[in-house]
Amino acid sequence: MTSLSVEILAADAAEPITSAGNAQLGIAVLAGIAVIVLLITKFKMHAFLALTIGSLALGAFAGAPLADAIKSFSTGLGNTVAGVGVLIALGAILGKLLADSGGADQIVDTILAKAGKRSMPWAMVLIASVIGLPLFFEVGIVLLIPVVLLVAKRGNYSLMRIGIPALAGLSVMHGLIPPHPGPLVAIDAVGANLGVTLALGLVVAIPTVIIAGPVFSRYAARWVDIQAPEKMIPTRPSEDLEKRPGFGATVATILLPVALMLVKALVDIVIDDPANGVQKVTDVIGSPLIALLAAVIVGMFTLGRAAGFTKERLSSTVDKSLAPIAGILLIVGAGGGFKQTLIDIGVGQMILDFSKDWSIPALLLAWLIAVAIRLATGSATVATISAAGLVAPLAEGMSTSHTALLVLAIGAGSLFFSHVNDAGFWLVKEYFGMNVGQTIKTWSVMETIISVVGIVFVLLLSLVL
């Protein structure tokens, strides 16, 4: 978000569009969220429409003029899409190139060829974490599940022993690591440094994914001992290709944007002089837009051309990658509109007023709010966006590292206990051939472990930094 838009938002937030008291604002927030939850769960309305209607309802319940509520929503939607829309699009292109070129399959096959029976769960969590960096969660599942099912069948493993580590790797990346939509929006909302958030996110993600993945899978395999369902083992995307990109080139392409953003964060910490020539260069190449754009351009050669794609095939791949993210962009944008409405009616100040009298740390409060919205709506992205809007004022005066930890606390809360109102729940249930009870005992418990372990490590880091 530009400094101009931050100033505009700060000006808007300083003068609430309603003079309602804290009690009325509290009721308005609960009513607005209740409208969104009801529309998504009861009436099965698309999250974009639910967030739009919920934002207007929020303004109405708070006593704001309808014109002002519409303006707040439109401003928030525009700023959010401007801030993260291009990044989501670039991430989608990179993910599609990775899948269609066979680069993802190349990573999978190379690691599995070197993994023994005992190390297989660790190999799966590594594969999922690397592939999960540039891919949306749903895309990652669709890409990885065939591999999980094939490995479980060929090696005669319990499906949970292989599947849980893969799901944990994908889920942790989705909730904690940019350039995924949720973390990006939270970074934008609270004004966090993307490089620092990425670096600290990796520190939190590694132990979290180990505990929720390979470690928990031992118990999940005992609770739900099932084999891979035959009917769900599909063909893999690259089976019709004559050649695939190399393992090293594929991994380097995926890690390129991460490396560029981490270099920027490191230079910012070590040099800390905006006039310095080196810092000026790293500020440009390490910005999310340039880092992801560089990865996409490099990927066209290291992934697309290496797989024998013609110019027309490359163009078609890019074209196909953008259509599925229209819904995600609209949901993220509407979430930004909801967030801005929350800010403009004065909810941020209300939370500040309340939290002064509480002994709950700001990071734990952010996690609890995200947990509540996640349980209600079933969407990690909606939970992240809404919670970020609510707790953004708490970032005032925070250090760079603690602002980044605030984003990670929200991200961890957004993953808590996925259940029947979450599309991911049904995706996992159907692919693995489980019933609802088995899915809760494995997938839902795994998501809860990720959330709780994540906030524990965030709080531990907050004591050290």
C-alpha positions in Angstrom: 0.0 0.0 0.0 1.4 3.4 -0.9 2.2 6.0 1.8 -0.6 8.2 0.3 -3.2 5.5 0.7 -2.0 4.9 4.3 -2.4 8.6 5.0 -5.9 8.5 3.5 -6.9 5.5 5.6 -5.4 7.1 8.7 -7.4 10.2 8.0 -10.6 8.1 7.5 -9.9 6.1 10.6 -9.4 9.2 12.7 -12.8 10.5 11.9 -15.4 7.7 12.3 -18.4 7.9 9.9 -20.7 7.4 12.9 -20.9 8.7 16.4 -22.1 5.5 17.9 -21.0 4.4 21.3 -18.9 1.4 22.1 -21.9 -0.8 23.0 -23.7 0.0 19.7 -20.4 -0.6 17.8 -19.9 -3.9 19.5 -23.4 -5.1 18.6 -22.9 -3.8 15.0 -19.8 -5.8 14.6 -21.4 -9.0 16.0 -24.5 -8.4 13.8 -22.3 -7.7 10.7 -20.3 -10.9 11.2 -23.5 -12.8 11.9 -25.0 -11.7 8.6 -21.8 -12.9 6.7 -21.8 -16.2 8.6 -25.5 -16.8 8.0 -25.3 -15.9 4.3 -22.3 -18.2 3.7 -23.4 -21.2 5.9 -27.2 -21.2 5.8 -27.9 -19.7 2.3 -24.7 -21.0 0.7 -24.1 -17.5 -0.8 -20.7 -16.8 -2.4 -18.3 -15.2 0.1 -17.9 -12.1 -2.2 -21.6 -11.3 -2.0 -21.8 -12.2 1.7 -19.0 -9.9 2.6 -20.5 -7.0 0.5 -23.9 -7.4 2.1 -22.3 -7.9 5.5 -20.2 -4.7 5.1 -23.4 -2.6 4.3 -25.3 -4.2 7.2 -22.4 -3.4 9.5 -22.5 0.3 8.5 -26.3 0.3 8.9 -26.2 -1.4 12.4 -23.6 1.2 13.5 -25.9 4.0 12.4 -23.6 5.2 9.5 -25.2 6.9 6.5 -25.5 4.4 3.7 -23.6 6.6 1.3 -20.6 6.6 3.7 -20.8 2.9 4.2 -20.7 2.3 0.5 -17.8 4.7 0.1 -15.8 2.9 2.9 -16.5 -0.5 1.3 -15.5 0.7 -2.2 -12.3 2.4 -0.9 -11.3 -0.7 1.1 -12.0 -3.0 -1.9 -10.0 -0.8 -4.3 -7.0 -0.4 -1.9 -6.9 -4.1 -1.2 -7.0 -5.2 -4.8 -4.4 -2.6 -5.7 -2.2 -3.8 -2.9 -2.4 -7.6 -3.4 -4.3 -8.3 -6.6 -1.3 -8.3 -9.0 0.7 -10.5 -6.5 -2.1 -13.1 -6.4 -2.2 -13.1 -10.2 1.5 -13.6 -10.5 1.4 -16.4 -7.9 -1.3 -18.1 -9.9 0.7 -17.9 -13.1 3.8 -19.3 -11.4 1.7 -22.1 -9.9 0.2 -23.0 -13.2 3.6 -23.1 -14.9 4.8 -25.4 -12.2 1.9 -27.8 -12.6 1.5 -27.9 -16.4 5.3 -28.1 -17.2 5.7 -31.2 -14.9 8.0 -29.2 -12.6 6.0 -30.2 -9.6 6.0 -33.9 -10.6 9.8 -33.6 -11.1 10.3 -32.4 -7.5 8.0 -35.1 -6.2 9.7 -38.0 -8.2 13.2 -36.8 -7.3 12.6 -36.6 -3.6 10.6 -39.9 -3.5 13.3 -41.7 -5.4 15.8 -40.8 -2.6 13.4 -41.4 0.4 13.3 -44.6 2.3 10.3 -46.1 4.0 10.9 -44.5 7.4 11.7 -41.1 5.9 8.7 -41.0 3.6 6.5 -38.8 5.9 9.3 -36.3 6.1 9.8 -36.4 2.3 6.0 -35.7 1.9 6.1 -32.7 4.2 9.2 -31.4 2.3 7.5 -31.8 -1.1 4.3 -30.1 0.1 6.1 -27.2 1.7 8.2 -26.5 -1.4 5.3 -26.9 -3.8 3.0 -25.0 -1.4 5.1 -21.8 -1.5 3.7 -20.5 -4.8 0.4 -22.5 -5.0 -3.0 -21.7 -3.5 -4.1 -24.3 -1.0 -6.8 -25.8 -3.2 -4.5 -26.0 -6.2 -1.8 -27.6 -4.1 -4.3 -30.3 -2.8 -5.4 -31.1 -6.4 -1.8 -31.4 -7.4 -0.5 -33.4 -4.5 -3.3 -35.7 -3.7 -2.6 -38.0 -6.7 1.0 -38.3 -5.5 -0.1 -39.0 -1.9 -2.5 -41.8 -3.1 0.1 -43.3 -5.5 2.9 -43.3 -2.8 0.5 -44.8 -0.2 -0.6 -47.5 -2.6 2.8 -48.5 -4.0 4.5 -48.5 -0.6 1.5 -50.0 1.2 1.5 -47.2 3.7 -1.4 -46.1 5.9 -3.0 -43.2 3.9 -2.8 -40.9 7.0 0.9 -41.5 7.5 1.6 -40.1 4.1 -1.4 -37.7 3.7 -1.2 -35.7 6.9 2.4 -34.5 6.4 1.5 -33.4 2.9 -1.7 -31.5 4.1 0.3 -29.9 7.0 2.9 -28.6 4.6 0.3 -27.1 2.3 -1.8 -25.6 5.2 1.1 -24.0 7.0 2.3 -22.3 3.8 -1.2 -21.1 3.1 -1.8 -19.6 6.5 1.6 -18.1 7.4 3.7 -17.5 4.4 3.3 -14.8 1.7 2.6 -14.6 -1.2 -0.5 -16.4 -0.2 -3.6 -14.1 -0.2 -4.3 -14.2 3.5 -0.9 -13.3 4.8 -0.5 -10.6 2.0 -3.7 -8.9 3.0 -2.8 -9.0 6.7 0.6 -7.5 6.0 -1.1 -4.8 3.9 -3.7 -4.1 6.7 -1.4 -3.8 9.7 1.5 -2.2 7.8 4.0 -5.0 8.3 7.3 -5.5 6.5 6.8 -8.3 4.0 10.4 -9.5 4.1 10.5 -9.6 7.9 7.1 -11.4 8.0 8.4 -13.9 5.5 11.6 -14.6 7.5 9.8 -14.9 10.9 7.0 -16.9 9.1 9.6 -19.5 8.1 10.9 -19.7 11.6 7.4 -20.4 12.9 6.4 -22.7 10.0 9.3 -25.2 10.3 8.6 -26.5 13.9 4.9 -26.2 13.3 4.8 -28.3 10.2 7.1 -30.9 11.8 4.7 -31.3 14.8 1.5 -31.2 12.9 2.8 -33.3 10.0 5.2 -36.3 10.5 4.8 -36.3 14.3 1.0 -36.1 14.4 0.6 -38.5 11.5 1.8 -41.4 13.7 -1.3 -40.9 15.9 -3.7 -40.1 13.0 -2.7 -43.3 11.3 -3.7 -45.3 14.4 -7.0 -43.4 14.8 -8.0 -43.8 11.1 -6.2 -46.7 9.5 -7.4 -46.6 5.8 -5.8 -47.3 2.5 -5.8 -45.2 -0.6 -9.2 -45.4 -2.4 -8.7 -46.9 -5.9 -11.3 -44.7 -7.6 -9.5 -41.5 -6.5 -6.1 -42.3 -8.1 -6.1 -40.1 -11.2 -3.5 -39.5 -13.9 -0.9 -36.9 -13.2 -0.7 -33.6 -15.2 2.6 -34.2 -16.9 2.1 -37.8 -18.1 1.5 -36.6 -21.6 4.7 -34.5 -21.8 7.8 -35.7 -23.7 10.2 -33.9 -21.3 10.1 -32.1 -18.0 12.2 -29.3 -16.4 15.2 -30.3 -14.3 14.9 -30.7 -10.5 17.5 -28.0 -9.7 16.0 -25.4 -12.1 12.5 -26.0 -10.8 13.4 -25.6 -7.1 15.5 -22.5 -7.9 12.6 -21.0 -9.8 10.2 -21.6 -6.9 12.6 -20.2 -4.3 13.7 -17.2 -6.4 11.0 -14.8 -5.1 11.5 -16.0 -1.5 15.3 -15.5 -1.8 14.9 -11.9 -3.3 12.4 -10.9 -0.5 14.7 -12.3 2.2 17.7 -10.5 0.8 15.8 -7.2 0.9 14.8 -7.9 4.5 18.4 -8.7 5.5 19.8 -5.6 3.8 17.2 -3.4 5.4 18.2 -4.8 8.9 22.0 -4.7 8.3 22.4 -1.4 6.4 19.2 0.5 7.4 20.0 3.5 5.2 17.5 4.4 2.5 20.1 6.5 0.7 22.5 3.6 0.4 22.9 2.3 -3.2 22.9 -1.4 -2.3 19.7 -0.9 -0.2 18.0 1.0 -3.1 18.7 -1.9 -5.4 17.5 -4.6 -3.0 14.4 -2.5 -2.2 13.5 -2.8 -5.8 14.4 -6.4 -6.6 13.0 -7.6 -3.2 9.7 -5.9 -3.5 6.9 -8.5 -3.8 5.8 -7.4 -7.3 9.3 -7.5 -8.8 10.3 -10.7 -7.0 7.3 -12.6 -8.2 7.4 -11.0 -11.7 11.1 -12.1 -12.0 10.1 -15.7 -10.9 7.3 -15.8 -13.5 9.6 -14.6 -16.3 12.4 -17.0 -15.3 9.8 -19.8 -15.0 8.7 -19.3 -18.6 12.2 -20.5 -19.6 13.2 -22.9 -16.8 9.7 -24.5 -16.6 7.7 -23.7 -19.8 10.4 -23.8 -22.5 12.2 -26.7 -20.7 9.0 -28.7 -21.0 8.9 -27.9 -24.8 6.1 -25.4 -24.6 5.7 -23.2 -27.7 5.0 -19.4 -27.3 1.3 -20.2 -27.9 1.3 -22.9 -25.2 3.0 -20.5 -22.7 0.4 -17.8 -23.5 -2.4 -20.3 -23.1 -1.0 -21.5 -19.7 -0.9 -17.9 -18.4 -4.4 -17.3 -19.7 -5.8 -20.4 -18.0 -4.1 -19.6 -14.7 -5.9 -16.2 -14.3 -9.5 -17.4 -14.8 -9.8 -19.5 -11.6 -8.5 -16.6 -9.3 -11.3 -14.2 -10.2 -13.3 -15.5 -7.3 -10.3 -15.3 -4.9 -9.6 -11.7 -6.0 -13.2 -10.7 -5.4 -13.4 -12.3 -2.0 -10.1 -10.7 -0.9 -11.3 -7.4 -2.3 -14.6 -7.6 -0.5 -12.8 -8.6 2.7 -10.7 -5.4 2.3 -14.0 -3.5 2.0 -15.3 -5.1 5.2 -12.1 -4.3 6.9 -12.2 -0.6 5.9 -15.8 -0.3 7.0 -14.8 -1.7 10.4 -12.0 0.9 10.6 -14.2 3.8 9.4 -17.0 3.2 11.9 -14.5 3.3 14.7 -14.2 -0.3 15.7 -10.4 -0.1 15.9 -10.6 2.6 18.6 -13.2 0.5 20.4 -10.9 -2.5 20.5 -8.1 -0.3 21.8 -10.3 1.1 24.5 -11.3 -2.4 25.6 -7.9 -4.0 25.4 -6.4 -1.3 27.7 -8.3 -2.9 30.5 -7.5 -6.5 29.5 -4.3 -8.4 30.4 -4.4 -10.3 27.1 -1.4 -9.7 24.9 -2.2 -8.1 21.6 -0.8 -11.1 19.7 -3.1 -13.5 21.6 -6.1 -11.2 21.1 -5.4 -11.2 17.4 -5.3 -15.0 17.4 -8.5 -15.3 19.3 -10.4 -13.0 17.0 -9.1 -14.9 13.9 -10.1 -18.2 15.6 -13.7 -17.0 16.3 -14.2 -15.8 12.7 -12.6 -19.0 11.2 -14.9 -21.2 13.3 -17.9 -19.1 12.2 -17.2 -18.7 8.5 -15.0 -21.7 7.6 -12.7 -19.5 5.5 -9.1 -18.9 6.5 -8.9 -16.0 4.1 -12.1 -14.3 5.4 -10.9 -14.9 9.0 -7.5 -13.3 8.2 -8.9 -10.3 6.4 -11.6 -9.6 9.0 -9.3 -10.1 12.0 -6.6 -7.9 10.4 -9.1 -5.1 10.0 -10.2 -5.4 13.6 -6.7 -5.5 15.2 -4.9 -3.1 12.8 -4.9 -0.3 15.4 -3.0 -2.6 17.8 0.0 -2.4 15.5 0.4 1.4 16.3 3.7 1.8 18.0 4.7 -1.9 17.5 8.3 -2.7 16.4 8.8 -4.1 12.9 9.3 -7.6 14.3 6.2 -7.5 16.5 4.0 -6.2 13.6 5.2 -9.1 11.6 4.3 -11.4 14.5 0.9 -9.9 14.6 0.3 -11.0 11.0 1.5 -14.5 11.9 -0.8 -14.6 15.0 -3.7 -13.8 12.8 -2.6 -16.4 10.2 -2.3 -19.1 12.9 -5.8 -18.3 14.2 -7.3 -18.4 10.7 -6.4 -22.2 10.5 -8.0 -23.3 13.7 -10.3 -26.4 13.5 -11.5 -26.7 10.0 -15.0 -28.3 10.1 -18.1 -28.8 7.9 -18.4 -25.1 6.8 -14.9 -25.2 5.2 -14.6 -26.2 1.5 -11.1 -27.7 2.4 -12.8 -30.1 4.8 -14.9 -31.6 2.1 -12.1 -31.6 -0.4 -9.9 -33.7 1.9 -12.8 -36.0 2.9 -13.7 -36.9 -0.6 -10.2 -37.3 -1.9 -9.2 -39.6 1.0 -12.5 -41.5 1.0 -13.2 -40.8 4.7 -16.5 -40.2 6.5 -17.2 -36.9 8.5 -16.0 -38.4 11.8 -12.7 -39.7 10.3 -12.1 -36.3 8.7 -12.6 -34.5 12.0 -10.2 -36.9 13.8 -7.5 -36.3 11.3 -7.8 -33.2 9.1 -9.6 -31.0 11.7 -7.3 -32.0 14.6 -4.3 -31.4 12.4 -5.5 -27.9 11.5 -6.0 -27.2 15.3 -2.5 -28.4 16.1 -1.1 -26.0 13.4 -3.0 -23.1 14.9 -2.1 -23.8 18.5 1.5 -24.6 17.9 1.8 -21.6 15.6 0.6 -19.1 18.2 2.8 -20.7 20.9 5.9 -20.1 18.7 4.7 -16.6 17.8 4.4 -15.8 21.5 7.8 -17.4 22.3 9.4 -15.3 19.5 7.7 -12.1 20.9 9.6 -12.7 24.2 12.9 -13.0 22.4 12.7 -10.3 19.8 
